[in-house]
């Protein structure tokens, strides 16, 4: 389906899905906002895939590489866009009083592409005896009431039963693999190979911690260099990755 859509339409769905997920939008002024996202080295390929799809809509990114500034010593790659009026419109849709919030009209704009990127950002696959048993999405930050709105949306739109967990996230109904499989079928065509563990139990543990070499990361950065506007970040990445062992 992606092949039949314009790059801009795809980018708008990726933006909306990731804005509901791990990515964030920050208000720069009353009329502009900017987009931020980041992933550890274990999801580096996914980050590059996401940035390439967003590029036709948001333009170039500023890249930052961080190692050892949090509980993890693994390299973390963060990016942010230039500010724009369009991103302010998405900020207004996805934020309520400065915090991420859920609006039904925003959920209804999601297509399977947007849902897939939301799931890749914030979802997890439950397995039992190497088969799919459940699907969960970390909606804790929205609050229980908003999580229930999300459950209602999936029930109304796709006839998939989710429930709000004790912790505040959402999960497909216990004891019914059919709900999880139905969800996976919706997003499957929009999941890149590097994120196959999100939908395939057979590759879950094998690819969760891939063997990524610093040279592979640098080669990919060089290949995608047109995405980034701060060239010094490549030298910074080379130095930091060289010390990461």
Secondary structure, 3 states (H helix, E strand, C coil): CHHHCCHHHHHHHHHHHHHHCCCEEEECCCCCEEEEEEEEHHHHHHHHHHHHHHHHHHCCEEEEEECCCCCCCCCEEEEEECCEHHHHHHHHHHEECCEECCCHHHHCCCCHHHHHHHHHHHEEEEEECCEEEEEEECCHHHCHHHHHHHHHHHHHHHCCCEEECCCCCEEECCCCHHHHHHHHHHHHHHCCHHHHHHCCHHHHHHHHCCCCCHHHHHHHHHHCHHHECCCHHHHHHHHHHHCCC
